[in-house]
Amino acid sequence: MSHPATFPRLSAAALFASTLLLTACATVTTVPIAEDARAHIHVVSVNASVNLPTDMTFMGKGQGTALLLGGPLLGTLIASKTAEAPKAELIASMQANHIVLADIVAAEFAKEASKKAGAIQFVVGDAPADARVELSVISYGVAQSQPLGSALYPLLNVSAVMKTPDGRVVWQASEFAGPHNADNKVGHTYDEYAKDPELLRQAFVTGSDIASRMLADNLMGREAVQGVPGVQR
């Protein structure tokens, strides 16, 4: 027979998981690439001006503890409030160290899409092309993979819309790279990110790479593979 305390712990864990999943909810409706477009598109320009949210997501040990102890209402309020200071510090670190998320996302998407699209070349910039991709970061940040873990993993929810010069949408999709993706294996503590901005830069490169690979798979009609991370600490 289960101990009564098991139920609150399970509920809190479910709340933690649902809080992370909320960062993946705002997505565009998937539009598979049109076959006539696939046949006639050879060069795609990727807009370097990536749309970004005004705030980042931060889910650390303090926020996980708040959700465990405070429940869905009070816990969420406390988690949100206590996340303000670390978010501000990480955002300031990104600005001071020229960690430009838009550039990272655009570059990783162009690289991964070019790898998987065969004869189609993706280039960041405004050069003449057969189609153009607009990227939007719906959410980004760092988060634990489970409520009391100390390692924080990158998360990015990215949408892509490809249009031909006449404005026709020929493909669009969204993909979420989070703490539970199989390839999202390297996490660091908040203190490590704060002390070494290059760890934060690499985290967003990793997150962008994962999301871009899934978007590229979607573009080519392949199913993106999801999974669970390796050993957490």
C-alpha positions as CSV (number, residue, x, y, z in Angstrom):
1,M,0.0,0.0,0.0
2,S,1.4,3.4,-0.9
3,H,2.4,5.8,1.8
4,P,0.0,8.8,1.9
5,A,2.9,11.2,1.3
6,T,3.4,9.6,-2.1
7,F,0.4,11.4,-3.5
8,P,1.5,14.9,-2.8
9,R,5.0,14.1,-4.2
10,L,3.5,12.7,-7.4
11,S,1.1,15.6,-7.8
12,A,4.0,18.0,-7.3
13,A,6.1,16.2,-9.9
14,A,3.2,16.3,-12.3
15,L,2.9,20.0,-11.7
16,F,6.6,20.5,-12.3
17,A,6.4,18.6,-15.6
18,S,3.3,20.5,-16.7
19,T,5.1,23.8,-15.9
20,L,7.9,22.9,-18.3
21,L,5.5,21.7,-20.9
22,L,3.7,25.1,-20.9
23,T,6.9,26.6,-22.5
24,A,6.2,24.3,-25.5
25,C,2.5,25.1,-26.0
26,A,2.6,28.3,-28.1
27,T,3.4,26.8,-31.5
28,V,2.4,27.3,-35.1
29,T,0.3,24.7,-36.9
30,T,2.4,22.3,-38.9
31,V,2.2,22.7,-42.6
32,P,4.2,19.9,-44.5
33,I,6.3,21.2,-47.3
34,A,4.5,21.3,-50.6
35,E,5.8,18.9,-53.2
36,D,5.9,21.4,-56.0
37,A,7.9,23.7,-53.7
38,R,10.4,21.0,-52.8
39,A,11.1,20.4,-56.5
40,H,11.7,24.1,-57.3
41,I,13.4,25.5,-54.2
42,H,17.2,25.3,-54.4
43,V,18.3,28.2,-52.2
44,V,16.6,29.4,-49.0
45,S,17.5,32.6,-47.2
46,V,17.1,32.6,-43.4
47,N,16.2,35.9,-41.8
48,A,18.8,36.8,-39.2
49,S,16.2,38.9,-37.4
50,V,14.7,36.1,-35.2
51,N,11.7,37.1,-33.1
52,L,12.4,36.6,-29.4
53,P,10.3,36.7,-26.3
54,T,10.7,39.5,-23.8
55,D,11.4,37.2,-20.9
56,M,13.3,33.9,-20.4
57,T,12.3,30.7,-18.5
58,F,14.2,29.8,-15.4
59,M,13.4,26.6,-13.4
60,G,16.0,25.9,-10.8
61,K,16.2,24.0,-7.6
62,G,14.5,26.8,-5.6
63,Q,11.6,27.0,-8.1
64,G,11.3,23.2,-8.1
65,T,11.2,23.2,-4.3
66,A,8.5,25.9,-4.3
67,L,6.3,23.8,-6.6
68,L,6.8,20.7,-4.4
69,L,6.0,22.5,-1.2
70,G,3.6,25.2,-2.3
71,G,1.3,23.4,-4.7
72,P,-0.2,24.7,-8.0
73,L,-1.2,28.2,-6.8
74,L,1.2,29.4,-4.1
75,G,4.0,27.3,-5.4
76,T,3.7,28.8,-8.9
77,L,3.7,32.3,-7.5
78,I,6.7,31.7,-5.3
79,A,8.6,30.0,-8.2
80,S,7.9,32.9,-10.5
81,K,9.0,35.5,-7.9
82,T,12.2,33.7,-6.9
83,A,13.1,33.2,-10.6
84,E,13.3,37.0,-11.2
85,A,16.8,37.6,-9.8
86,P,18.6,34.6,-11.5
87,K,16.8,35.4,-14.8
88,A,18.0,39.0,-14.6
89,E,21.5,38.0,-13.9
90,L,21.7,35.5,-16.8
91,I,20.1,38.0,-19.2
92,A,22.6,40.6,-18.1
93,S,25.4,38.1,-18.6
94,M,24.2,37.3,-22.1
95,Q,24.2,41.0,-23.0
96,A,27.6,41.7,-21.5
97,N,29.2,38.8,-23.2
98,H,27.6,39.2,-26.6
99,I,25.6,36.0,-26.4
100,V,23.1,36.8,-29.2
101,L,20.4,34.1,-29.2
102,A,19.0,35.3,-32.5
103,D,22.3,34.8,-34.2
104,I,22.8,31.4,-32.6
105,V,19.3,30.1,-33.6
106,A,19.6,31.4,-37.2
107,A,23.1,29.9,-37.7
108,E,22.2,26.5,-36.2
109,F,19.0,26.3,-38.3
110,A,20.7,27.1,-41.5
111,K,23.5,24.6,-40.7
112,E,21.2,21.7,-39.8
113,A,18.6,22.4,-42.6
114,S,21.4,22.4,-45.2
115,K,22.8,19.1,-43.8
116,K,19.4,17.3,-44.1
117,A,17.8,19.0,-47.1
118,G,20.1,17.5,-49.7
119,A,20.2,19.8,-52.7
120,I,18.6,22.8,-50.9
121,Q,21.0,25.3,-49.5
122,F,20.1,27.5,-46.5
123,V,21.9,30.7,-46.0
124,V,21.5,33.3,-43.3
125,G,21.0,36.8,-44.7
126,D,19.0,38.7,-47.4
127,A,20.5,37.3,-50.6
128,P,18.1,36.5,-53.4
129,A,16.6,33.1,-52.9
130,D,13.8,30.8,-54.0
131,A,12.2,31.0,-50.5
132,R,12.7,32.6,-47.2
133,V,12.5,31.3,-43.6
134,E,11.4,33.4,-40.7
135,L,12.3,32.0,-37.3
136,S,10.6,32.8,-33.9
137,V,11.8,31.7,-30.5
138,I,8.6,31.1,-28.5
139,S,10.4,30.5,-25.3
140,Y,14.0,29.9,-24.1
141,G,15.9,29.5,-20.9
142,V,17.3,26.8,-18.6
143,A,15.5,24.3,-16.4
144,Q,15.9,21.1,-14.4
145,S,14.8,17.8,-15.7
146,Q,13.3,16.9,-12.4
147,P,12.2,19.0,-9.4
148,L,15.2,18.6,-7.0
149,G,18.0,18.3,-9.5
150,S,20.8,20.8,-9.5
151,A,21.8,20.6,-13.2
152,L,20.0,23.1,-15.5
153,Y,19.5,22.2,-19.2
154,P,18.8,24.6,-22.1
155,L,15.3,24.8,-23.4
156,L,14.1,26.4,-26.6
157,N,10.8,26.4,-28.4
158,V,11.4,27.5,-32.0
159,S,9.0,27.9,-34.9
160,A,9.9,28.3,-38.6
161,V,7.8,29.5,-41.5
162,M,9.0,29.2,-45.1
163,K,7.5,31.4,-47.8
164,T,8.1,31.9,-51.5
165,P,8.7,35.4,-52.9
166,D,5.0,35.8,-53.6
167,G,4.1,35.3,-49.9
168,R,2.9,31.7,-50.1
169,V,3.5,29.6,-47.1
170,V,5.1,26.3,-48.3
171,W,6.2,24.9,-44.9
172,Q,5.9,25.7,-41.2
173,A,6.5,23.9,-38.0
174,S,7.5,24.3,-34.4
175,E,9.8,22.1,-32.3
176,F,10.7,22.1,-28.6
177,A,14.1,21.2,-27.2
178,G,14.0,20.8,-23.4
179,P,15.6,19.0,-20.5
180,H,14.0,15.7,-21.4
181,N,15.4,15.5,-25.0
182,A,17.7,12.5,-25.4
183,D,20.5,14.7,-26.9
184,N,20.2,17.3,-24.2
185,K,22.8,15.7,-22.0
186,V,25.0,18.5,-20.6
187,G,23.7,20.5,-17.8
188,H,25.3,22.9,-15.3
189,T,24.3,24.5,-12.0
190,Y,23.1,28.1,-11.9
191,D,26.4,29.2,-10.2
192,E,28.4,27.6,-13.0
193,Y,26.4,29.5,-15.6
194,A,26.8,32.7,-13.7
195,K,30.5,32.3,-13.3
196,D,31.3,31.1,-16.8
197,P,29.2,32.8,-19.6
198,E,30.6,30.5,-22.2
199,L,28.7,27.6,-20.6
200,L,25.5,29.6,-21.2
201,R,26.5,30.3,-24.7
202,Q,27.2,26.6,-25.4
203,A,23.9,25.7,-23.7
204,F,22.0,27.8,-26.2
205,V,24.0,26.4,-29.1
206,T,23.1,22.9,-27.9
207,G,19.4,23.8,-27.5
208,S,19.3,25.5,-30.9
209,D,21.1,22.6,-32.5
210,I,18.6,20.1,-31.1
211,A,15.5,22.2,-32.1
212,S,17.0,22.9,-35.6
213,R,17.6,19.2,-36.2
214,M,14.0,18.4,-35.3
215,L,12.8,21.2,-37.6
216,A,15.0,20.0,-40.4
217,D,13.6,16.5,-39.9
218,N,10.1,17.9,-40.1
219,L,11.0,19.8,-43.2
220,M,12.1,16.6,-44.9
221,G,9.1,14.7,-43.8
222,R,10.8,12.7,-41.1
223,E,9.6,12.3,-37.6
224,A,11.7,14.1,-34.9
225,V,12.9,11.7,-32.3
226,Q,12.2,12.6,-28.7
227,G,13.7,10.9,-25.7
228,V,15.0,11.1,-22.1
229,P,18.2,12.6,-20.9
230,G,21.2,10.8,-19.5
231,V,22.1,10.6,-15.8
232,Q,21.2,13.8,-13.9
233,R,22.9,15.2,-11.0
